[in-house]
Amino acid sequence: MSDRKEDNFAADLPDERTPPTDHEADLVRKARVGDRFAYGQIVLQYQDRLYNAILRLMGDADEAAELAQETFTRGLEKIGAFRGESGIYTWLFRIGLNLAFTQLRQRKRRRVFSLDAPEEGSGAGGPNQASVLLRRMEQYRDASPAEALEQRERSQQVLAALGRLDEEYRAVLVMRDIEQFSYEQMADLLSLPLGTLKSRLFRARVALRDELMAYMK
């Protein structure tokens, strides 16, 4: 398959993330010197987003909740070593990603993936994180109520299909198409060369498309 086809399929989504505010930077500074209230504010800001990201990796709500809690606990223990080379969420995500990978390796079997979409307002992805993945597969028209219901059902199928993929594919899809990390951030988080990362992401999108073939007709 040519590089041109890969580039077309893996076209960038717009980055909807905003840089840290002065308030967040102030919270991080205070947390680094032992202010637990400041760290608690960081937890409140990112707990839903991190939980939803880990849920997409694990496919189990209870495991995701436990790993998100463990991530913030370890983050508190290590916050004094945070040097700001990345954003605080990216730093916490790295901790959660490593915990998730460890648990997935220990599990060594696939689990039924949660079809539950996040509640309205929870997490950075809004009420239906699957929509950003589904946009990779097809373009929506302005939807009638019946079409909107069909789109929701298809979105649930996207999340189910995501859960059937290998963990390395789930990770890059969650990181790029839901979390909207840059390629450079992803390569750093996964310790992969940039070219390898892009190839893996392309293969992951093809695998997801193949899983969804029956639903995209």
Secondary structure, 3 states (H helix, E strand, C coil): CCHHHHHHHCCCCCCCCCCCCHHHHHHHHHHHCCCHHHHHHHHHHHHHHHHHHHHHHHCCHHHHHHHHHHHHHHHHHHHHHCCCCCCHHHHHHHHHHHHHHHHHHHHCCCCCCCCCCCCCCCCCCCCCCHHHHHHHHCCCCCCCHHHHHHHHHHHHHHHHHHHHCCHHHHHHHHHHHHCCCCHHHHHHHHCCCHHHHHHHHHHHHHHHHHHCHHHCC
